[in-house]
Amino acid sequence: MTESLSICVVGGTGAEGSGLALRWARAGHRVTIGSRDPAKAEAAATELNARLGRPLIGSAASRAAVEGADVVVLTVPFAAQMPTVEGLKDVLAGKILIDVTVPLVPPKVSRVQLPPTDSCVVAVQAALGDGVRVVSAFQNVSAHKLKDPDKAIDCDVLVTGDDKAARAVAIRLAGDAGLRGIDAGPLANSVVAESLTSVLIWINRTYKLPDAGLRITGIGETPAAG
């Protein structure tokens, strides 16, 4: 069996973060929900553990949760992305940060509205420096399906990052969540996945779908990281 990882999900009280936490805990990883409000983190962990039938998921204030993790997953809204990482910069040093952020700007969330840096995750890497290996992933996955660990999700995950080994970790975690991770190259390419979320929201509304997703054709079921 592959060695389990210690994963902190910052923003794990939300739909996507809690769904990923649930699936990773079920796959055998050591998962902690991190939040600015420890009480909210505890409530989210309690709900997820009830679904799992076992107390597999822990909770803590964000800083403490990040300090104890091998991998940190950021699942906060775009407006909170940069303030959150700047507040955790010192405890993120030496870790892998998987950023799930999409630059959605309400109310026009079905229209691509990229920040001046193009990719909002590239901006996070620039702010944190080379001491943190930032990876972008999971932007195009339906949050409500993640919360049902028995439901197969017909969606690939584009994984980008400037560190090959860090991309490989995110691809592995995509597989452990029941998805297929695709090595999509350097972090600059994250702009594609970030933009696609608005396109998928438009498609959902136009065709009255709950969960349009992305599939890359022509490759095997478990592609290796490039």
C-alpha positions, 0 to 999 in steps of 0.5 A: 500500500502506498504511504499515506500523506498528512493533508490539511484542507484550508477552507475545508468547511466549504463544499469542494474542500470537504468533499475532497477531505472526505474522499482522501480520508476514505482512501487512507490519508490523514486529513485535517480541516483547517479554518480561521474559525476552529469551531467551524472546522470542528463542525465540518470534521464531525459531519464528515466523520459521521458520513465515514462512520469513523473519526478519521478527519481532524480539525484545527485552526488553519495555522496549526493544521498547516504546520502538521501537514505534508500537503496543504490544499487551499479551497477558499473563494478567490477574494480570500485566496491571497490574504489566506496564503499571505497569513500562512506564508511562514508555516507553508515553507517547505510544503506542497500547496495545491491551490484549487482557486478559480478567479470567479468574480460575481455576479458574472461567474459564467464569464472568464475574468482573469486577474492582471497576472492571468493565473491567480495561482501563478500570483500565489507562487510569486507571493510565496517564493521558491520555498513553497511548491505550488500546484494548481488542480481540481478547479473543474470538478463538481463539488456536490459529487465529491461529497458522495464518495461512492459516486463515480465522477466523469471528470479529469483533473488538469494538474499544473506546477513548476515542480515535477514531483509536486505535480506527481503528488497532486496526480496521485491525490486525484486518483485517490479521490476517484478522479484521473489527474492529467499532467498539464505542465508548468504552473503558467498553464493553470490559466486554462483550468481557471478559465474553464470553470466559467465556461463549464458554469455557462454550459451547465446553465445553457444545457441545464446540467448540474455538473459538466466536466472535462475529459482528455481523450486519447491517453490511457486511464492512468497517465504518468507525470511528464 
